[in-house]
Amino acid sequence: MQTIGITGGIGSGKSVISHLLRLMNTPVYDSDFEAKRLYETDAELAGKMKMRFGEDIYYNGKNKLNRTRLAEIIFKDPHALADTNALVHPAVTRHFEEWRHEQALQGYSLVAVESAILFESPLYPLVDSVWVVTAAEEQRLERAAKRDGVSSGAVAERIGRQMAQEEMIRRADAVISNDGSELLIPRIAGLLKQFR
């Protein structure tokens, strides 16, 4: 099973590339979406989150993560984000490997995984090729602010906490420019030829 890793900074358009891959019959695992889901469906992860952050990290009597409370903790405690990642990353990796096995059983020989922090996660060693999606910072700010309903200043702060786009490009096997300068469908189709 060959695996493509799709990454890029906030607002670069990773989800657009993932959508196009799905249209081209390549299953894509959305690690950010699945992480949010696993907080609430993976009992082992929920238990570890409660042990580390307290019972009130989940709403009373429910398996629903209190994201506001977690954000407050992370803002106040510099180690909380690293601790959260240390708990959720193994769960996501385990779930991804199960998902990838299911895709193989369905006859797929190529899948992709989308992750904003691919290079920093345990998913990175599991991919055969890394595609970095890029866009100009102004476009990224505008897209993410509109999508998330936040100010461009808040987006700029988040961009500042991510790996620099230049470093991602340096580590990439392929770079997809999502700023309107290249046609995405022919670019992706061309990249897929090396796998088929």
N, C-alpha and C positions, 0 to 999 in steps of 0.2 A: 504494500500500500504506500503510494507516494503522497506526500503531504506538502501543500503550499502554505506558508505563513504570510498572512496579510497584516501589515502594521502601518502606522503613520501617526502623526500628531493629531490632536483634537481638531476637528473641522476639515481634515484633509480629504475626506470622502471614502474612507474604508468601506462603509456600508454600501456605497454605490458599486464599488468593485465586487463586493460579496454578492450583491444582487445580480450583477451581470454574470458572475460565475455560476450562480444557481440557474440562470436562464440558459447557460451553456452546459447544463447537465453535470455540474460539479457541486456536490454537497458542501456546504460551508457551516462550520461550527462557530457560533458567535460567543466567544468566551465571556465577554462582559454581560451579555444577557443571561447566559447560563450561570454565571457567578451569582447574580441577583436572585435567580430562581433557587439555586442550591442553598443559599442562606436559609431558605424557608422549607426546603424539601429534604435536605440531608440532615438526619437526626444527629449524627455524629458531629457534624460541623456546628449545628445549633448548640449542642451540649458544650462544645469547646468554647464557642463564643460567650455563652452564659458564664462559664467558669472564668474566663479572662476578664469580661467586662461587667458581669453581674446580671441577675435575672431580668432587670429592667431594659436590657438591650433588645428584648422581645416584648411585644405587648402582652399583658396579662392573659394567660390561658390560651394564647394563640401562638402559632408558629410564624408570626409576621414580624420581621426585623423592624425595630424602631430606628429608621435611618437618621432621623433628626437627632436622637440620643447618641448614635454612633458618631455622627459628624461633630457633635459637641465634644465628645471624648477625644476624638482625633485632633481637634483644634487645640485642646488644652494639653494633651499628652504627646510629646514628640515620638514616643515609641509605639503609640497605639496603631498607627498606620502600618508599620512594619509587622507588628503582631497580628493585625487583621490579615495582611497578605500572607503571613506564614501559616495561618489557619485555612484561608480560602484557596490558595494556590494548589495545595495537594488535592483538595476535593475536586477542583476544576480539572486538574490533570488526570485524575482517576476517571472522572466522568467522560472526558474527551477520549481517553483510550478505549473506554467501553463503547462510546458512540462510533469511533473509527472502526472498531471491530464489527459493529452492526452494519456499517456501510459496506465493509468488505463482504459480509455474508449476503448482502443485497446485490453483489456483483460489481461494485465500484472499485476501481483500482487507483483512483485519484480523489483526494478530498482537500479541503482548505480549512484553515482555522484563522479567524479574525481576532486579533488582540492588540489593544492600544499599547500594551507594555510587553510585547512579545520577547524582546531582547532581555528583559529583566525577569522573565517568568520561566518556570520549569517546562513550559511548552516548547521553548526555543530548541532544545536538543531533539525534539520529536519531529521537526520539519526538515524537508529536503531542500527547499528553496524559499527565500524570503523576498516577498514583493513589498516594497515601501511605496505608499501612496503619498504624493506631495502636492502642495498648493502654496501659493503666496500667503504670507502671514495675514495680510489684510483680508483675503478671502476666507481664511480659516477663522479669523475673529468674527467676521460677519455671519458666516454659516453657523458656527457654534452658538453665538449669542442668540440668533433667531431660533434655532432648534431648541435650545435649553431655556429660553426666556430669561436670560441674564444679561448683564451689561458686558460690553466688550472689555472693560477693565477686569471683570471677574474671569473672563475667558483668558485674557493675557496672563493673569496670575497662574492659571492652570497650565497654560503653555509653558510658562517659566519653570514649572516643576517637572515637565516631561523631558525625556532625552531630546537633545537638539536634532532638528530635521537633518542637518548636515552630517551628524554622526550616524543617523539611521541610513542615510544614502550611502555613506562609506561602507556600511556593513551589509548592504542589500545585494541580492543576486539580480534583482530587476527593480527599476524605478518606474512608476506610473505617474505621470504628471496629470493631475486632475484640476488644472487651472484653465482649461479650454484650449490649450495649445496643441493637444493631440486628440485624435479620435479614440475613444476608450475601447469600443468593441473590436476594431481591428488590432489594437495593441494587445488586448487580453487574448484574443484568438491566436495571435502570433506567439505569445508566450506559452499558451497551452500546447502548441505543436510539439514542443520539446518533451512533453509528457505522454503524448499519444502516438 
